[in-house]
Amino acid sequence: MNLRLFVFAAAALGCAWSCSAADQNTQVMDPVLRFFEALSKQDRTGLLAVVAPNIEITSMHENELHRLSIEKLADAIAAHKSGPIAEHIHDPQVHVDQNLAVVWASYTFTINGRVDHCGTDVITLGKLQDRWVIIGLSDNERKESCQ
């Protein structure tokens, strides 16, 4: 009987740790998924609702570093007129340390349902006033080997 109680207690403690880690990852991913949902709707307000103000997007493209304010990116996305756009992330890896998190994920970017480019997104989040927000976005971009 004592062995059963020990096994149950150990399982409960294990779940408490892993279940809370899973819940924390879900909380971190929420603003990330909302960001990409707003992007696909070309919703400027929705994009800006999940990011800290005045952040920059850093992009590596053809061995060059490009930077753009989140506000200019949101304006460009909202003004896009060449058909529906979407960015799909795949197999995100989430790392959390207290109030700082990083999401690393491969992505494909589509226009009119066709892959335009792909690469890797690195999304940094901070927990501000008990709410996870995106505090940095970096990516690389390539045209070849996209699925």
N, C-alpha and C positions, 0 to 999 in steps of 0.2 A: 504494500500500500504506500509506504513512504517513497519507494522508487517511482511509482506512478505520479505521485504529487511532485516529485523532483523533475520528472520528464515534462509534466504539464507546465510547471513554473519556468523551466528552461525554454520551452517552446513559446510561452507567452512573452518572456523577455526578448527572445530572438525576434518575434513578430513585432514587438514594440519598437525595436531598433530598425528592422528592415521596413516595416510598414510606415514608420515615420519618415524614413529616407525616401520611400516611394512617394509619400504624400508631399514631401518637400520638393522632389523633382517635378511633380505635377504642378505645384505652385510656381516653380521657376519657369516651366514650359508654357504656362498660361499666357503671359504677355508676349512670348515669342510667337505662339500660334495666332494670337489676336493680331499681331503685327502683320503676319503674312496673309491673314484673312482680309485685313484692311487694304493691304497692297492689291490683292486680287479684285477688290471692290473699287479700287482707285479712290479710297476714302482718306483724304488728307487728315481730317479730324481724328479718325480712328488710328491712323499711324502715329500721330503725335500724342495720343492719349496713353500710350504704353512706353514712351521713351522719356528720359530726362531732357529738359530743355537744353538747347545749344550744343548738342553732341555732334560729332563729325563721323561720317562714314569713311572708312579707309579701305581702298580697293587696290589690289595688285592686278594689273592688266597689261599683258605683253611686256613684262619686266619693268613696268613703270608704276609709280605710286600715285594714286589719285585720291583726293580728299574732297568731300562735299558735305555741307551742313545738312542736318536732318531736315530742316525746313525746306531747303532747295530740293532735296530728294523727294519730299512729300509733294511739293509743287509739281515736279516733273512727272511723278506717278499720276497725280490727279489730272494732269493735262494730256496724258498719253492718249492718242486718238487712233493708233494703228491696230486696234482690236484688243480683245481680252488678254490680260497678262496675269501670270501667276508664278510664284516661286514655291517650289515643293522641296521640303527638306527630308532627308532620309537618314534613318538610324542615328538620331541625335545622342551624343554623349554629354551627360550633365555632371558637372563637378561643382560642389558647394562647400564653402567654408564660411560659416556664420552668416555674414551679411553680403557676401560676394559669391557670385556664381558665373560659370562659363558654360555655354552650350556650343559644342563643336559638331557640325553636321555637313554632309555633302548635300548639294542642292542641284536642281534643274530649274531653269527659268524658261517659261514658255510664253509665246505670243501666238494668239489664235490657236492654242492647243498644240503648237509645234515647238519642239525644243529649240531655243535660240542659243543658249549657252549653259554651262554648268560650272561647278567648282566646289569650294568649301566655304561655309559661313562660320565665323567665330563671333559669338554674341556674348557680350559681357553684361551682367545684370547686377544691380545693387538693391539691397532691401532698404528702402527709405520709408519711414513711418509705417512699418509693418506691411509694406507693399513692394513686391518685386517690380522693378522698372529696368528697361534697357538703358545702359549707360555707355555702351560702345558697340559698334558693328564694324566688322572687318570681313573682307571676302577676297577670293581670287576668282578669276574668270578665264574660261577656255572655251573654244568652239569645238575642239576635237574630243573624241572618246566620251561623248555625252550619250546617255541612254534615253 
